[in-house]
Amino acid sequence: MYDINYFSIYKKKKGKSKGLRVFIIVFAILLIVFNAVIIGGGLFYINMLEKGIAEKQAFINSEETKDKIA
């Protein structure tokens, strides 16, 4: 006997795309996490550069360095 109920066929077709939907959600979450890691790494790197520059400026501006140069 044939199943002529339209909604049961619709549910069967809709169920096939569940894997694709899960894949898209997982991909979006991973993309967001990856972007957050890249941004966090960039901010950390910039912070380390600023610390290095500040240390070098403090060394250059110290009295000992000025006495050695003069």
C-alpha positions as CSV (number, residue, x, y, z in Angstrom):
1,M,0.0,0.0,0.0
2,Y,1.2,3.5,-0.8
3,D,1.7,6.2,1.7
4,I,-0.1,9.2,0.4
5,N,0.3,11.3,3.4
6,Y,2.2,14.4,2.2
7,F,3.5,15.3,5.7
8,S,5.2,12.0,6.2
9,I,7.1,12.4,3.0
10,Y,8.0,15.9,4.0
11,K,9.3,14.7,7.3
12,K,11.4,12.0,5.5
13,K,12.9,14.6,3.2
14,K,13.5,17.0,6.0
15,G,15.3,14.4,8.0
16,K,17.9,13.8,5.3
17,S,19.2,17.4,5.6
18,K,19.9,17.1,9.3
19,G,23.4,15.9,8.8
20,L,24.1,19.0,6.6
21,R,22.6,21.3,9.2
22,V,24.8,19.7,11.9
23,F,27.9,20.1,9.7
24,I,27.1,23.8,9.0
25,I,26.6,24.5,12.7
26,V,29.8,22.7,13.7
27,F,31.7,24.5,10.9
28,A,30.3,27.9,12.0
29,I,31.3,27.3,15.6
30,L,34.8,26.2,14.6
31,L,35.2,29.2,12.4
32,I,34.2,31.5,15.2
33,V,36.6,29.8,17.6
34,F,39.4,30.0,15.0
35,N,38.8,33.7,14.5
36,A,38.8,34.3,18.2
37,V,42.2,32.4,18.6
38,I,43.7,34.4,15.7
39,I,42.5,37.7,17.3
40,G,43.7,36.7,20.7
41,G,47.1,35.7,19.4
42,G,47.4,38.9,17.5
43,L,46.6,41.0,20.6
44,F,49.1,38.9,22.7
45,Y,51.8,39.4,20.1
46,I,51.2,43.2,19.9
47,N,51.3,43.3,23.7
48,M,54.6,41.5,23.7
49,L,56.0,43.9,21.1
50,E,55.0,46.9,23.1
51,K,56.6,45.4,26.2
52,G,59.8,44.8,24.3
53,I,59.8,48.4,22.9
54,A,59.2,49.8,26.4
55,E,62.1,47.8,27.8
56,K,64.4,49.0,25.1
57,Q,63.4,52.6,25.5
58,A,63.9,52.3,29.3
59,F,67.4,50.9,28.6
60,I,68.3,53.7,26.2
61,N,67.0,56.4,28.5
62,S,68.7,55.0,31.6
63,E,71.5,57.0,33.3
64,E,74.0,54.1,33.0
65,T,73.5,54.0,29.2
66,K,73.8,57.7,28.9
67,D,77.1,57.6,30.9
68,K,78.5,54.9,28.8
69,I,77.7,56.8,25.6
70,A,79.1,60.1,26.9
